[in-house]
Amino acid sequence: MSRLAIPSVDDVPAASKPLLAAVQKQLGVVPNMMKLLGSAPAALEGYLSLSGALAKGTLDAKLRESLALAVAEFNGCDYCLAAHSYIGKNLVKLSDDEIGLARDGQASTARNAAALRFARRVATEHGRVTDGDLGSLRSAGFGDAEVIEIVLNVALNVLTNYVNNVAHTDVDFPRVSTHLHG
């Protein structure tokens, strides 16, 4: 059970209602995490703004979902792992194998594998990556702008991982446990 109250869509502050209506229109549902963020309108707006901006970046949806899976696994976030496994499979069409690889920080292409290794290093080292880490990413074909986008995707997912780990947000996607929890 969630340790923080998850309000209904009707019970969030007025400033969150149009934002959650947009989520409902886009996804067809309002996930518990969005309702939880909706209890703090500035938090919901900030999350949706950064998420929307990164969706317009140069990293494709499959790589962004793979990054989310790798970071969720690293941070032991069952909610985010369930959400991104569902989104990855059903919306961006990652295969079960691709989802499994991403959870382990790996990918079926050398380019995406380099991005996931780098993302894991960013998470593990709290952003203090080495010149060699950057060199490996650049050797895989990523430029400086893409490096920034990878770092921001890591940060966005750390944000949601931490919120959901603090809250113990009730999982409203098909359950998937992190390797950390069996």
C-alpha positions as CSV (number, residue, x, y, z in Angstrom):
1,M,0.0,0.0,0.0
2,S,1.2,3.5,-0.9
3,R,2.8,5.4,2.0
4,L,1.7,8.7,0.4
5,A,-1.9,9.4,-0.4
6,I,-2.8,8.9,-4.1
7,P,-5.6,11.3,-4.8
8,S,-8.3,10.7,-7.3
9,V,-8.2,12.8,-10.4
10,D,-11.2,14.8,-8.9
11,D,-9.3,15.4,-5.7
12,V,-6.0,16.9,-7.0
13,P,-5.5,20.7,-6.8
14,A,-7.1,22.7,-9.6
15,A,-3.8,23.4,-11.2
16,S,-3.2,19.7,-11.8
17,K,-6.6,18.9,-13.4
18,P,-5.8,20.1,-16.9
19,L,-2.4,18.4,-16.8
20,L,-4.0,15.1,-15.8
21,A,-6.7,15.6,-18.4
22,A,-3.9,15.7,-21.0
23,V,-2.3,12.5,-19.6
24,Q,-5.8,10.8,-19.8
25,K,-6.1,11.9,-23.4
26,Q,-2.6,10.7,-24.3
27,L,-2.6,7.4,-22.4
28,G,-6.3,6.6,-22.0
29,V,-5.8,6.3,-18.2
30,V,-4.2,8.4,-15.4
31,P,-1.6,6.1,-13.8
32,N,-1.2,6.3,-10.0
33,M,2.2,8.0,-10.3
34,M,0.7,10.9,-12.3
35,K,-2.1,11.2,-9.6
36,L,0.5,11.2,-6.9
37,L,2.6,13.9,-8.7
38,G,-0.7,15.7,-9.2
39,S,-1.0,16.3,-5.5
40,A,1.9,18.8,-6.0
41,P,1.1,20.7,-9.2
42,A,4.6,22.1,-9.7
43,A,6.0,18.6,-9.5
44,L,3.6,17.3,-12.0
45,E,4.2,20.2,-14.4
46,G,7.9,19.9,-14.0
47,Y,7.9,16.1,-14.7
48,L,5.5,16.5,-17.7
49,S,7.5,19.4,-19.2
50,L,10.9,17.6,-19.0
51,S,9.4,14.3,-20.3
52,G,7.7,16.1,-23.2
53,A,10.8,18.0,-24.1
54,L,12.9,14.9,-24.1
55,A,10.4,13.1,-26.3
56,K,11.1,15.7,-28.9
57,G,14.9,15.1,-28.7
58,T,17.1,13.0,-30.9
59,L,16.9,9.8,-28.9
60,D,14.2,7.5,-30.2
61,A,11.4,6.1,-28.1
62,K,12.9,2.6,-27.9
63,L,16.2,3.9,-26.6
64,R,14.4,6.2,-24.1
65,E,12.3,3.3,-22.8
66,S,15.4,1.1,-22.6
67,L,17.1,3.8,-20.6
68,A,14.1,4.0,-18.3
69,L,14.2,0.2,-17.7
70,A,17.9,0.2,-17.0
71,V,17.6,3.1,-14.5
72,A,14.5,1.5,-12.8
73,E,16.3,-1.7,-12.4
74,F,19.4,0.0,-11.0
75,N,17.3,2.0,-8.5
76,G,15.1,-1.0,-7.6
77,C,11.9,0.8,-8.5
78,D,9.2,-1.8,-9.0
79,Y,6.6,0.8,-10.1
80,C,8.8,2.3,-12.8
81,L,9.9,-1.2,-13.9
82,A,6.3,-2.3,-14.3
83,A,5.3,0.9,-16.1
84,H,8.2,1.0,-18.5
85,S,8.0,-2.8,-19.2
86,Y,4.3,-2.2,-20.2
87,I,5.0,1.0,-22.2
88,G,8.1,-0.6,-23.8
89,K,6.2,-3.7,-24.9
90,N,2.8,-2.2,-25.8
91,L,3.5,1.4,-27.0
92,V,7.1,1.4,-28.4
93,K,7.2,-2.3,-29.3
94,L,10.3,-3.5,-27.5
95,S,10.5,-7.3,-27.6
96,D,10.6,-9.3,-24.4
97,D,14.3,-9.9,-25.1
98,E,15.0,-6.2,-25.6
99,I,13.2,-5.4,-22.3
100,G,15.3,-8.1,-20.5
101,L,18.5,-6.8,-22.0
102,A,17.7,-3.2,-21.1
103,R,17.0,-4.2,-17.5
104,D,20.5,-5.5,-17.4
105,G,22.0,-2.4,-19.0
106,Q,22.5,-4.1,-22.3
107,A,21.0,-3.9,-25.8
108,S,20.9,-5.9,-29.1
109,T,22.7,-3.1,-31.0
110,A,26.2,-1.8,-30.2
111,R,25.0,1.8,-30.3
112,N,22.2,1.3,-27.8
113,A,24.3,-0.9,-25.6
114,A,26.9,1.9,-25.4
115,A,24.1,4.3,-24.4
116,L,22.8,1.9,-21.7
117,R,26.3,1.3,-20.3
118,F,26.9,5.0,-20.1
119,A,23.6,5.6,-18.4
120,R,24.5,3.0,-15.8
121,R,27.8,4.7,-15.3
122,V,26.0,8.0,-14.8
123,A,23.7,6.5,-12.2
124,T,26.5,4.5,-10.5
125,E,28.9,7.4,-10.4
126,H,26.3,10.1,-9.7
127,G,27.3,11.8,-13.0
128,R,31.1,11.6,-12.3
129,V,31.9,9.6,-15.4
130,T,35.4,9.2,-16.8
131,D,36.9,10.4,-20.0
132,G,36.9,6.8,-21.1
133,D,33.1,6.5,-20.4
134,L,32.5,9.5,-22.7
135,G,35.0,8.2,-25.3
136,S,33.1,4.9,-25.5
137,L,29.8,6.7,-26.0
138,R,31.3,8.9,-28.7
139,S,32.9,5.9,-30.4
140,A,29.4,4.5,-30.7
141,G,28.3,7.5,-32.6
142,F,26.8,9.8,-30.0
143,G,27.5,13.5,-30.1
144,D,27.5,16.0,-27.3
145,A,23.8,16.9,-27.6
146,E,22.9,13.2,-27.3
147,V,25.2,12.8,-24.3
148,I,23.2,15.6,-22.6
149,E,19.9,13.9,-23.6
150,I,21.1,10.6,-22.1
151,V,22.1,12.3,-18.9
152,L,18.7,14.1,-18.7
153,N,16.8,10.8,-19.4
154,V,18.7,9.2,-16.5
155,A,17.9,12.2,-14.3
156,L,14.2,12.1,-15.3
157,N,14.0,8.4,-14.4
158,V,15.9,8.8,-11.2
159,L,13.3,11.5,-10.3
160,T,10.4,9.1,-10.8
161,N,12.2,6.1,-9.2
162,Y,12.9,8.1,-6.1
163,V,9.3,9.4,-5.9
164,N,7.9,5.9,-6.3
165,N,10.4,4.3,-3.9
166,V,9.6,6.9,-1.2
167,A,5.9,6.6,-1.7
168,H,5.7,2.9,-2.4
169,T,3.2,3.9,-5.1
170,D,0.6,1.2,-5.7
171,V,1.5,-0.5,-9.0
172,D,-1.3,-0.2,-11.5
173,F,0.5,-1.9,-14.4
174,P,1.2,-5.6,-14.8
175,R,3.7,-6.4,-12.0
176,V,7.4,-6.9,-12.7
177,S,9.8,-7.2,-9.9
178,T,13.3,-5.8,-10.1
179,H,16.2,-8.3,-9.9
180,L,16.9,-6.7,-6.5
181,H,13.6,-7.9,-5.1
182,G,13.4,-11.2,-6.8
